[in-house]
Amino acid sequence: MFDLAVAGLEHVFVPANLLFLFIGVFAGIVFGALPGLTATMGLALLVPFTFTMAPTAGLIMLAGIYVGAMYGDAVPAILINTPGTPAAIATSFDGFPLSQKGMAQHGLVAAAVASSFGSLVANIVLLTAAPPLAAASLKFGPPEYFWLGVFGLTIIATLSTGSVLKGFLAGALGLLLSTIGMAPIGGDVRLTFGHPEMQAGIELIVALIGFFCLPEILGSVIGKRQAKYSSENAKPELSVVWEVMSSLFKKPVLMFRSAFIGTVVGFAPGAGGNIASMVSYNEACRWDKNPEEFGKGTIKGVAASEAANSAMAPGSLVPLLTLGIPGSPPAAVILGALMLHGMRPGGELFTVHGQVVYAFMMALLVAAFFVTIIGCFGSFVFSRIINIPSRFLAPVIIFMTVLGSYAIRNNMLDVWIMLIFGVVGFISNKLKFHPAPIVLGLILGPFVEEGLVQSMLAGHATGSVVHYMVFRPISIVLITLSLLSALWPIYASWKHKRKQRREGCACNIEEGVKNA
């Protein structure tokens, strides 16, 4: 294996292949940064260009696109509160507040460094432990996906600002919105109101644009104030790059934990970067000494989200390369590219086409370093964009939101839905309802519904639904994590009140001593 890895690295450092990799990373960042264009779309559009290339060169370029897109989606999330892809939702929670404080460059550099770190860790796992992880991924059945969705929903307590009840109400609204369209099991058409275009459900990126981006624009227009995209003092400096890097390297537990979460979620087929980043953000907030900093602009939140998001990409390739089961939509496109070049995933892939496969995996590794370079230098350009006066920037953003919403399915109904969600998001912000739980419910709804229905059908066939859904090793672990996650806010609140009582008692004692 070591010899093949070295040979693969030599293939990557062939000047032409290295150029293709750089082009791929840059193109991936562009696709990720434009709302409505995703890593899946970028890979699908550029796969035909690899037909005339050697298999090694073609796959190296696709590796660059995949890794680049995992970072690119953080750029609009940080600058204008619009996640480029669903995987960057959690990045916007702290990235945009950083931008509002004039620290956009801090967020962009943190995203680039964390993305590279997460990708590096996951690629090392991919190179060394792919077969056993692939076997573990086969253990994920309908019950596991159901409990994974339930575990994800417990994050609502963390995302709720001020009122947990409001958070759960918003999450329930998201779950309701996720039922729109054709049922995944049975094919029943629900809540389409006579519009055939609604049978495919609500496109997630449309909801993201509506709930996260438009409320800021509406706030600037209706409230007759400047949109808070940046501070006038936001000037990019080279010292910021070293400051952020130094700060993140002093938090190895945060970085490794986030990368681990992203890798584990990645090799569960179909889970995706949105779940990985949400879970990672939740755990970072839970175990941090100052959880109150999250959501107000901290590079720790950005790093947690982006490390997990980028680690998910190589993780999703574990079941793909070893079993032929794509762990994510972009991985499915890469599966098609492999087969078009005459390579069938499985044991044969590593024996017959070993050099090509290891060149692809080493390209993922090298691409992570390119992300750091492009991201850190690009932060000098990107962070200046938001210094443009909002009267010029806001119309451009509105145009991009409309274009991005329409481009996904070439459907004007998506544009109207985006605008409606924008108004709902604006009103919900005024009522102190954070849009994140709504979007989380929209993301996890299909996982929960499909897992529950399939589990009940399979459980009835085996004789016991409860036994089938609960008494499985991975299900027990996920149920335990769900209970801990749900009960943690109660424990944290009790601990905080207890600390306040102790401090109050200490103050009273001190006052008594002084008076005596």
C-alpha atoms as one frame of an Amber mdcrd trajectory, in Angstrom:
protein
   0.000   0.000   0.000   2.840   2.380   0.898   4.465   1.849  -2.514   1.193
   2.564  -4.290   0.673   5.727  -2.219   4.150   6.993  -3.128   3.540   6.162
  -6.804   0.200   7.998  -6.616   1.896  11.038  -5.108   4.436  11.009  -7.941
   1.560  11.036 -10.448   0.015  14.039  -8.704   3.263  16.029  -8.860   3.594
  15.622 -12.608   3.419  19.304 -13.714   0.396  18.817 -15.986  -1.538  16.894
 -13.303  -0.624  19.458 -10.669  -1.986  22.189 -12.938  -5.218  20.220 -13.472
  -5.521  19.811  -9.694  -5.069  23.545  -9.094  -7.637  24.375 -11.790 -10.018
  21.861 -10.228  -9.657  23.359  -6.739 -10.192  26.888  -8.067 -13.242  25.803
 -10.104 -14.623  23.956  -7.075 -14.299  27.061  -4.899 -16.182  29.087  -7.536
 -18.967  26.479  -7.767 -19.244  26.267  -3.996 -19.271  30.046  -3.565 -22.144
  30.720  -5.958 -25.522  29.984  -4.307 -27.408  27.440  -6.389 -24.253  25.827
  -7.788 -23.061  22.852  -5.749 -20.164  20.399  -5.760 -22.466  17.854  -7.400
 -23.356  20.262 -10.198 -19.722  21.283 -10.691 -18.553  17.663 -10.929 -21.405
  16.728 -13.259 -20.683  19.659 -15.585 -16.940  18.969 -15.774 -17.020  15.154
 -16.019 -17.475  15.309 -19.845 -14.227  17.325 -20.101 -12.341  14.410 -18.542
 -13.363  11.960 -21.280 -10.500  13.027 -23.540  -8.004  13.062 -20.654  -6.036
  10.175 -19.212  -7.962   8.516 -16.327  -5.379   9.678 -13.788  -5.452  13.313
 -14.926  -9.254  13.337 -15.137  -9.752  11.943 -11.638  -7.133  14.286 -10.191
  -9.054  17.252 -11.599 -12.339  15.914 -10.177 -10.655  15.484  -6.782  -9.690
  19.163  -6.863 -13.251  20.232  -7.687 -14.701  18.164  -4.852 -12.277  19.459
  -2.213 -12.483  23.066  -3.459 -16.277  23.131  -3.336 -16.212  21.998   0.300
 -14.443  25.275   1.162 -16.087  27.524  -1.419 -19.536  27.275   0.168 -18.177
  29.013   3.283 -17.361  32.239   1.424 -20.933  33.548   0.885 -21.994  32.063
   4.254 -19.438  34.285   5.990 -19.774  37.382   3.821 -23.503  37.687   3.126
 -25.143  35.047   5.366 -26.005  32.862   2.369 -24.582  29.313   2.542 -23.253
  28.342  -0.876 -24.409  24.769  -0.232 -26.520  23.209   2.557 -23.313  21.926
   4.185 -22.302  25.496   5.119 -25.409  26.331   7.164 -23.552  26.010  10.475
 -20.677  28.108   9.107 -22.994  31.100   8.750 -23.959  30.986  12.455 -20.600
  32.492  13.467 -19.129  33.442  10.107 -21.625  36.199   9.353 -21.445  37.747
  12.861 -17.660  37.840  12.398 -18.191  39.686   9.128 -20.540  42.149  10.837
 -17.830  42.865  13.410 -15.336  43.686  10.672 -13.565  40.337  11.034 -14.528
  38.733   7.723 -10.914  37.816   7.018 -10.711  35.955  10.334 -13.711  33.851
   9.329 -12.437  33.168   5.803  -8.965  32.116   6.993 -10.463  29.957   9.759
 -12.701  28.261   7.180  -9.752  27.613   4.833  -7.463  26.226   7.553 -10.204
  24.090   9.128 -11.315  22.774   5.716  -7.759  21.751   4.907  -7.262  20.126
   8.307 -10.521  18.170   8.133  -9.733  17.013   4.617  -6.199  15.918   5.621
  -7.419  13.875   8.612 -10.183  12.205   6.603  -7.804  11.416   3.739  -5.360
   9.733   6.111  -8.261   7.631   7.397  -9.271   6.872   3.797  -5.739   5.713
   2.952  -5.253   3.549   6.034  -8.623   2.243   7.175 -10.955   2.143   4.186
 -11.869  -1.610   4.220 -12.984  -1.875   7.892 -14.838   1.444   7.684 -16.599
   0.260   4.537 -17.737  -2.875   6.363 -19.055  -0.695   9.202 -20.970   1.501
   6.752 -22.980  -1.545   5.665 -24.355  -1.779   9.204 -26.346   1.422   8.614
 -29.941   0.447   7.889 -33.292   2.267   8.190 -33.301   2.256  12.041 -29.822
   3.796  12.156 -30.823   6.554   9.748 -33.952   7.242  11.788 -31.998   7.595
  15.027 -29.315   9.645  13.266 -32.076  12.045  12.212 -33.479  12.147  15.755
 -29.978  12.857  17.098 -29.693  15.702  14.599 -33.006  17.172  15.745 -31.765
  17.366  19.342 -29.314  20.014  18.110 -32.280  22.427  17.969 -31.767  23.149
  21.665 -28.290  24.474  20.872 -29.448  26.486  17.859 -32.316  28.129  19.751
 -31.435  31.653  20.800 -33.237  32.713  23.944 -36.167  30.277  23.981 -35.873
  26.517  23.526 -39.657  26.318  23.029 -39.442  28.700  20.073 -36.615  26.571
  18.682 -38.662  23.389  18.814 -41.675  25.155  17.271 -39.444  26.339  14.419
 -38.047  22.804  14.048 -41.594  21.422  13.867 -42.358  23.912  11.070 -39.255
  22.665   9.223 -40.401  19.051   9.596 -43.820  20.035   8.223 -42.206  21.748
   5.216 -40.121  18.620   4.577 -43.322  16.603   3.989 -44.296  18.721   0.973
 -44.180  16.702  -2.248 -44.242  13.008  -2.980 -43.804  10.640  -0.035 -40.530
   8.673  -0.233 -42.370   5.458   0.660 -45.746   4.891  -0.997 -45.653   7.844
  -3.397 -48.536   9.826  -1.879 -48.620  13.458  -3.025 -48.858  15.865  -0.092
 -49.398  19.631   0.326 -48.693  20.529  -3.316 -51.879  22.675  -3.654 -52.353
  21.605  -7.253 -48.829  22.508  -8.424 -47.134  19.522 -10.114 -43.767  21.274
  -9.725 -44.116  20.876  -5.944 -44.128  17.073  -6.145 -40.327  17.046  -5.924
 -40.533  18.891  -2.618 -38.871  22.131  -1.531 -35.327  22.540  -2.820 -33.055
  22.984   0.178 -30.840  25.693  -1.320 -33.984  27.755  -2.063 -34.923  27.587
   1.614 -31.377  28.537   2.647 -31.339  31.613   0.430 -34.798  32.650   1.596
 -34.316  32.166   5.328 -30.734  33.390   5.673 -30.007  35.971   2.975 -33.227
  37.828   2.174 -34.065  38.864   5.775 -30.856  40.907   5.887 -31.765  42.640
   2.619 -35.345  43.284   3.768 -34.043  44.621   7.068 -31.932  47.178   5.223
 -34.792  48.258   2.915 -37.811  48.231   5.242 -35.855  49.398   8.261 -34.204
  52.155   6.179 -30.783  51.264   7.523 -27.520  50.086   6.082 -27.281  46.319
   5.774 -24.789  45.121   8.333 -22.432  43.283   6.008 -19.231  44.669   7.429
 -17.492  47.260   9.508 -15.783  50.218   7.928 -12.587  49.174   9.702 -12.447
  45.780   7.970  -8.990  45.886   6.379  -7.332  42.577   5.484  -3.870  42.118
   6.943  -1.240  39.395   6.670  -0.969  39.243  10.464  -4.581  38.007  10.619
  -3.594  34.843   8.712  -0.902  33.932  11.255  -3.104  34.958  14.169  -5.982
  32.694  13.094  -3.691  29.768  12.239  -1.974  30.049  15.616  -5.316  30.226
  17.419  -6.694  27.121  15.690  -3.544  25.061  16.188  -3.885  25.748  19.914
  -7.276  23.964  19.808  -6.328  20.412  18.683  -9.278  18.792  20.487 -11.778
  20.976  18.617 -10.120  20.316  15.252  -9.675  16.552  15.639 -13.157  16.073
  17.096 -14.740  17.981  14.215 -12.711  16.064  11.616 -13.642  12.766  13.275
 -17.363  13.626  13.265 -17.207  14.597   9.582 -15.395  11.390   8.640 -17.821
   9.135  10.534 -20.899  10.871   9.122 -19.315  10.786   5.657 -18.981   7.025
   5.429 -22.667   6.588   6.348 -24.145   6.573   2.812 -26.426   9.531   2.152
 -25.862  11.453   5.401 -24.055  14.431   3.821 -22.069  17.442   4.958 -25.081
  19.353   6.308 -25.588  16.784   9.077 -21.830  16.537   9.725 -21.377  20.301
  10.130 -24.475  20.670  12.326 -23.461  17.840  14.670 -19.892  19.131  14.850
 -21.035  22.687  15.614 -23.337  21.385  18.320 -20.573  19.361  19.970 -18.134
  22.278  19.770 -20.651  24.508  21.531 -21.487  21.822  24.099 -17.899  21.147
  25.210 -16.495  24.667  24.988 -15.652  26.538  28.193 -17.453  29.623  26.849
 -20.496  28.348  24.920 -22.103  31.791  25.072 -19.573  32.978  22.461 -21.096
  30.742  19.782 -23.555  32.439  17.469 -22.027  35.852  18.200 -18.935  35.568
  16.031 -16.150  33.157  16.987 -13.674  31.356  14.743 -14.250  28.223  16.827
 -17.758  27.878  15.394 -16.522  28.392  11.831 -13.685  25.890  12.314 -15.959
  23.229  13.822 -18.402  23.433  10.928 -15.845  23.573   8.117 -13.535  20.838
   9.468 -16.481  18.419   9.642 -17.893  19.539   6.288 -14.580  18.961   4.477
 -13.828  15.709   6.324 -17.150  14.379   5.097 -15.941  14.469   1.467 -13.133
  11.854   1.749 -15.281   9.950   4.257 -18.045   9.572   1.680 -15.520   7.993
  -0.703 -14.793   5.102   1.695 -17.922   3.065   0.794 -17.672   4.260  -2.820
 -14.161   2.990  -3.571 -14.457  -0.234  -1.576 -18.099  -1.249  -2.123 -19.375
   0.921  -4.959 -21.866   2.654  -2.650 -21.594   6.477  -2.881 -21.769   8.193
   0.493 -22.970  11.520  -0.948 -24.370  12.991  -4.202 -20.911  14.229  -5.378
 -19.523  10.751  -4.683 -22.238   9.346  -6.981 -20.946  11.568  -9.803 -17.392
  10.351  -9.134 -18.727   6.772  -9.298 -20.036   7.544 -12.774 -16.674   9.025
 -13.787 -14.838   5.907 -12.560 -17.122   3.593 -14.513 -16.889   5.730 -17.655
 -13.115   5.293 -17.478 -13.562   1.521 -17.219 -12.964   1.168 -13.456 -15.479
  -0.702 -11.312 -15.369   0.034  -7.552 -14.601  -2.879  -5.252 -11.665  -5.172
  -4.649 -10.710  -5.101  -8.332 -10.303  -1.330  -8.201  -7.364  -1.521  -5.775
  -5.650  -4.462  -7.486  -6.051  -3.761 -11.210  -6.182   0.054 -11.100  -4.227
   0.606  -7.883  -1.955   3.377  -9.196  -4.867   5.417 -10.579  -6.927   5.040
  -7.386  -4.055   6.011  -5.107  -3.246   8.960  -7.378  -6.861  10.065  -6.904
  -6.632   9.693  -3.113  -3.287  11.507  -2.934  -4.788  14.273  -5.107  -7.444
  14.762  -2.415  -4.600  15.128   0.086  -2.627  17.662  -1.969  -5.811  19.581
  -2.827  -6.239  20.313   0.884  -2.987  22.309   0.823  -4.161  24.198  -2.264
  -7.328  25.152  -0.369  -5.216  26.670   2.410  -3.136  28.664  -0.080  -6.065
  29.885  -2.196  -8.267  30.479   0.844  -5.707  32.502   2.801  -4.656  34.652
  -0.154  -8.231  34.884  -1.397  -9.299  36.261   1.990  -7.564  39.538   1.057
  -9.877  39.867  -1.960 -13.094  38.389  -0.538 -12.991  40.426   2.672 -12.842
  43.652   0.631 -15.998  42.801  -1.312 -18.239  43.468   1.674 -16.751  46.939
   2.116 -18.730  47.941  -0.981 -21.610  50.210   0.124 -24.778  48.197   0.669
 -26.775  50.352  -1.764 -24.615  48.799  -4.511 -24.097  45.382  -2.925 -27.734
  44.647  -1.994 -29.114  44.724  -5.604 -26.309  42.417  -6.751 -27.069  39.993
  -3.922 -30.793  40.035  -4.736 -30.002  39.324  -8.385 -27.751  36.407  -7.378
 -30.392  34.965  -5.038 -33.031  35.019  -7.785 -30.601  33.577 -10.325 -29.407
  30.866  -7.927 -32.957  29.862  -6.987 -34.030  29.633 -10.617 -30.923  27.811
 -11.846 -31.414  24.738  -9.644 -34.481  23.389 -11.488 -35.144  26.130 -14.067
 -38.415  26.752 -12.278 -39.927  30.151 -11.445 -41.913  28.561  -8.622 -38.629
  28.105  -6.738 -38.031  31.857  -6.991 -41.466  32.606  -5.521 -40.880  30.086
  -2.722 -37.527  31.721  -1.983 -39.181  35.146  -1.772 -41.954  33.816   0.510
 -39.370  32.208   2.781 -37.493  35.505   2.812 -40.538  37.328   4.153 -41.219
  34.540   6.665 -37.582  34.653   7.757 -37.723  38.434   8.193 -40.875  38.203
  10.335 -39.474  35.275  12.345 -36.321  37.278  13.096 -38.482  40.112  14.424
 -40.306  37.572  16.633 -36.954  36.160  17.840 -37.404  32.852  15.973 -34.010
  31.822  14.590 -34.325  30.318  11.067 -31.699  27.605  11.718 -34.107  25.151
  13.440 -36.541  25.521  10.524 -33.844  24.610   8.018 -32.595  21.780  10.269
 -36.101  20.294  10.340 -36.293  20.639   6.555 -32.964  18.780   6.167 -33.626
  15.972   8.618 -37.322  15.451   7.890 -36.758  13.064   4.935 -34.175  11.058
   6.943 -36.544  10.641   9.877 -39.613   9.865   7.773 -37.967   7.397   5.406
 -36.066   5.657   8.208 -39.196   5.382  10.383 -41.465   4.023   7.623 -38.892
   1.530   6.353 -38.099   0.416   9.911 -41.786  -0.150  10.695 -42.291  -2.184
   7.514 -39.196  -4.276   8.148 -40.048  -4.578  11.855 -43.528  -5.916  11.088
 -41.962  -8.453   8.732 -39.510  -9.648  11.428 -42.191  -9.791  14.131 -41.207
  -6.859  16.388 -40.868  -3.219  15.393 -39.381  -2.195  18.753 -36.754  -4.936
  18.717 -35.779  -4.129  15.124 -35.501  -0.375  15.747 -33.924  -0.316  19.213
 -31.879  -3.429  19.890 -29.160  -2.965  17.288 -25.606  -1.898  18.252 -25.431
   1.340  16.258 -29.050   2.193  17.147 -28.267   1.845  20.869 -25.283   4.191
  20.496 -27.355   6.772  18.593 -30.250   6.552  21.075 -27.806   7.136  23.937
 -26.280  10.122  22.143 -29.750  11.520  21.426 -30.760  11.285  25.094 -27.507
  12.898  26.238 -27.868  15.661  23.648 -31.488  16.332  24.624 -30.781  16.372
  28.370 -27.550  18.349  28.148 -29.203  21.830  27.960 -31.154  21.006  31.141
 -27.945  19.964  32.902 -26.067  23.017  31.604 -28.854  25.346  32.799 -28.868
  23.694  36.260 -25.081  23.939  36.463 -25.158  27.630  35.440 -27.811  28.477
  38.073 -25.858  26.555  40.709 -22.720  28.514  39.845 -24.647  31.796  40.099
 -26.013  30.800  43.524 -22.505  29.977  44.745 -21.175  33.313  43.487 -24.099
  35.078  45.168 -23.412  33.300  48.459 -19.710  34.167  48.222 -20.562  37.845
  47.658 -22.916  37.826  50.643 -20.223  36.294  52.862 -17.690  38.900  51.753
 -20.136  41.719  52.467 -20.872  40.236  55.896 -17.166  40.046  56.724 -16.660
  43.657  55.640 -19.616  44.849  57.709 -18.330  42.934  60.747
